[in-house]
Amino acid sequence: MSIEVKDLCKSYGTQKAIDGISFNASPGSVLGFLGPNGAGKSTTMKILTCFIPQSSGSAHVCGYDVRTNSMEVRRNIGYLPEHNPLYLDMYVRESLAFIGSIHKTQHIDKRIDEVIELCGLGDEQNKKLGALSKGYRQRVGLAQAIFADPKVLILDEPTSGLDPNQVITIRSLIKDLAKSKTVILSTHIMQEVEAICEQVIIINQGKIVADDQLAELRKKHGNKSLEDIFIELTASIVL
């Protein structure tokens, strides 16, 4: 397994953001990580990427413990957060060269050309990031996430702000990347999950309420749409 999470908890004072969650993810498919706002999705992804520590439990990425081997975890992971942080005064190629220098990538110019082609940034590559549309900024964020060819990709709302044609392109890219990588996709767009995810995890109020293959999940719920299943499971816990 590329990702192994066991009894993971994160508390802020008396409030539990995630409460004893466990799951695994392997290469070869895309895992859809779903939940309403405040359910614990972003907290989980921040722990997996070593941005924040857990309160208890364990998480391993490519065999490395996120608490004790954080540098090795970071070498094996690419992360596109929901609010994509970019240096807006940099040019597209300049920003990718900067990422390459951080990772000490060999043949940086060649790799820049490759990710620009993969992410459809050819026409924008000589522009400043601040001059790009939100959709193209999202593409730059994805290019940065895959630049070092990580074994694990964690993508938080990767198609946010993209037009329908761009969405199809990025979906295709994610599916291709998942053939050789472990990909976790967090999104509120159910059609996105149904289009590219094989495994689905639904988290609600810090607890996992579903973890199954998409086809099996629908079968267990009378072949309802994923949207209906999501509403049913996340509305079933009474505050």
C-alpha positions in Angstrom: 0.0 0.0 0.0 1.3 3.5 -0.8 -0.9 5.1 1.9 -1.8 3.4 5.2 -3.8 5.3 7.7 -4.8 3.7 11.1 -6.9 5.1 13.9 -5.9 8.7 12.9 -7.1 11.5 15.1 -6.6 15.2 15.2 -8.0 17.4 18.0 -8.1 21.1 18.5 -8.8 21.5 22.2 -11.9 19.5 22.9 -13.0 19.4 19.2 -12.0 16.4 17.1 -11.5 17.3 13.4 -10.9 13.6 12.6 -11.8 10.8 14.9 -10.1 7.4 14.5 -10.1 7.1 10.8 -8.4 4.2 8.9 -8.0 3.5 5.2 -5.5 2.3 2.6 -4.8 3.5 -0.9 -2.8 1.8 -3.7 -1.4 2.7 -7.1 -3.5 1.9 -10.2 -6.7 3.8 -9.4 -8.0 7.1 -8.2 -9.5 7.3 -4.7 -12.3 9.8 -4.3 -12.2 11.4 -0.8 -15.5 13.0 -0.2 -17.3 14.9 2.6 -19.2 18.0 3.5 -17.4 21.2 4.5 -15.7 20.7 7.9 -15.9 16.9 7.7 -12.1 16.5 8.1 -10.9 16.1 4.5 -8.4 18.9 4.4 -7.2 18.0 7.9 -6.5 14.4 6.7 -4.6 15.6 3.6 -2.6 18.1 5.6 -1.5 15.3 8.0 -0.6 13.0 5.0 1.5 15.8 3.5 3.3 16.6 6.8 1.8 20.1 7.0 0.3 19.4 10.4 0.9 16.6 12.9 -1.8 14.1 14.1 -2.9 14.0 17.7 -2.8 10.2 17.7 -2.9 7.2 15.4 -0.5 6.6 12.5 -0.1 7.4 8.8 2.5 6.0 6.4 3.2 7.2 2.9 5.3 4.8 0.7 6.3 3.0 3.9 7.5 6.2 5.7 5.9 7.4 8.9 4.6 11.0 8.5 5.7 11.9 12.0 9.2 10.4 12.1 10.2 10.4 8.4 8.5 13.6 7.2 11.3 14.5 4.7 11.0 11.1 3.0 7.3 11.4 2.8 7.6 14.8 1.2 10.0 13.4 -1.4 7.4 10.9 -2.5 4.3 13.1 -2.5 2.9 15.8 -4.7 0.2 18.0 -3.3 -2.2 20.5 -4.9 -4.1 22.2 -2.1 -7.6 23.7 -2.6 -6.2 27.3 -2.3 -3.3 26.9 -4.8 -0.3 29.0 -3.5 1.6 30.6 -6.3 4.2 33.3 -6.6 2.2 35.6 -8.9 5.2 37.7 -9.9 7.0 34.7 -11.4 6.6 33.6 -15.0 5.2 30.1 -15.6 8.6 28.6 -16.7 10.4 30.4 -13.9 8.0 29.0 -11.3 8.5 25.5 -12.6 12.3 26.0 -12.6 12.0 27.1 -9.0 10.2 23.9 -8.1 12.8 21.9 -10.0 15.6 23.5 -8.1 13.9 22.7 -4.7 13.7 19.0 -5.8 17.2 19.1 -7.3 15.8 17.8 -10.5 18.2 16.9 -13.2 17.6 18.2 -16.8 15.2 20.8 -15.5 14.5 22.4 -18.9 13.5 19.0 -20.3 11.2 18.3 -17.4 9.6 21.8 -17.6 8.8 21.1 -21.3 7.2 17.7 -20.3 4.9 19.1 -17.6 4.0 22.1 -19.7 2.9 19.7 -22.4 1.1 17.4 -19.9 -0.9 20.2 -18.3 -1.7 22.2 -21.5 0.3 25.3 -20.6 2.1 25.7 -23.9 0.3 29.0 -24.9 0.7 30.4 -21.4 4.3 29.4 -20.6 5.9 32.8 -21.0 3.2 34.7 -19.0 3.4 35.8 -15.4 1.3 33.7 -13.1 -0.6 36.9 -12.0 -1.8 37.3 -15.6 -3.3 33.8 -15.9 -6.9 32.9 -15.4 -7.9 30.9 -12.4 -8.1 27.8 -14.6 -4.6 28.2 -15.9 -3.2 28.9 -12.4 -4.8 25.6 -11.4 -2.9 23.9 -14.2 0.3 25.4 -13.0 -0.4 24.1 -9.5 -0.9 20.6 -10.9 2.3 21.0 -13.0 4.2 21.8 -9.8 2.6 18.9 -8.0 3.7 16.3 -10.6 7.1 18.0 -11.4 9.3 15.7 -9.3 7.3 12.6 -10.5 6.1 11.6 -7.1 4.7 8.2 -6.3 1.7 9.7 -4.5 -0.5 12.6 -5.6 -3.0 14.4 -3.3 -5.3 16.7 -5.2 -7.8 19.0 -3.5 -10.4 20.3 -5.9 -8.0 20.1 -8.9 -10.6 21.2 -11.5 -11.8 24.2 -9.6 -12.3 27.1 -12.0 -11.7 25.1 -15.2 -14.1 25.3 -18.2 -15.7 22.0 -19.4 -13.0 21.4 -22.0 -10.2 21.9 -19.5 -12.0 19.6 -17.0 -12.0 16.8 -19.5 -8.3 17.3 -20.2 -7.3 17.3 -16.5 -9.5 14.3 -15.8 -7.7 12.4 -18.6 -4.4 13.4 -17.2 -5.3 12.3 -13.6 -6.5 8.9 -14.9 -3.2 8.5 -16.8 -1.2 9.4 -13.8 -3.1 7.0 -11.6 -1.8 4.0 -13.7 1.6 4.4 -12.0 0.8 6.5 -9.0 -1.4 6.6 -5.9 -3.9 9.4 -6.4 -6.3 10.8 -3.8 -8.8 13.2 -5.2 -10.9 15.4 -3.0 -13.8 17.2 -4.6 -17.4 18.3 -4.1 -18.3 17.5 -7.7 -19.9 14.1 -7.7 -19.8 13.8 -11.5 -16.0 14.2 -11.2 -15.8 11.2 -8.9 -18.1 9.0 -11.0 -16.0 9.9 -14.1 -12.5 9.0 -12.7 -12.6 7.3 -9.3 -12.8 3.6 -8.6 -12.6 3.7 -4.8 -14.7 6.1 -2.7 -14.3 7.2 0.9 -16.9 9.5 2.5 -16.1 11.2 5.7 -18.6 13.0 7.9 -18.0 14.8 11.2 -14.5 13.3 11.4 -15.5 9.7 10.9 -15.5 7.5 7.8 -19.0 6.5 6.9 -18.2 4.7 3.6 -15.1 3.1 2.1 -15.7 0.9 -0.9 -15.3 0.5 -4.6 -17.7 2.9 -6.4 -19.7 0.1 -8.1 -20.0 -1.8 -4.8 -21.1 1.3 -2.9 -23.9 2.0 -5.4 -24.9 -1.7 -5.4 -25.2 -1.6 -1.6 -27.4 1.5 -1.8 -29.9 0.2 -4.4 -27.9 1.7 -7.4 -28.6 5.2 -6.3 -26.5 8.0 -7.7 -23.4 8.9 -5.8 -25.0 12.3 -5.0 -28.0 10.6 -3.4 -25.7 8.2 -1.4 -23.6 11.1 -0.3 -26.6 13.1 1.0 -28.0 10.0 2.7 -24.8 9.2 4.6 -23.8 12.7 5.5 -27.2 13.7 6.7 -27.7 10.6 8.8 -25.6 11.8 11.7 -27.7 14.2 13.8 -25.9 17.1 15.5 
